[in-house]
């Protein structure tokens, strides 16, 4: 983790994970591991600063702009600090018709924040998300880009928030 005025680094564990990703591709196609490498760095640091993106690029062996292009194109990458638990609510049409906005409004009320905000204690960040490919299970939430939660009624949301505390 980075403290103020300290350049970001990748832990030995993150480097080992990135090495496993790099091993999946021919040596002249290291760029193919960028998404995974950036994801690994984000899991360690919770967000991707310009400096951390450059560190990842250097480790993978690609120009920093190549890593920046990936980090800024995909919305799964956080370019600003987020809370310990990032909750993304799908509000695309199928989810919206099945309670996505109600789930979002409930979360806003429960957490006391709006979209793209973080609770004062740094525990939760709330995001509005695009289709997550789980329309039949709407409304859906995605926690920390990895855990899909479906049929998110107020009771289910309360249960999930309690688990995350």
Secondary structure by P-SEA (a helix, b strand, c coil): cccccccccccaaaaaaaaaaaaaccccccccaaaaaaaaaaaacccccaaaaaaaaaaacccaaaaaaaaaacccccccccccbbbbbbcccccccccaaaaaaaaaaaaccccccccccccbbbbbbccccccccccbbbcccccccccccaaaaaaaaaaac
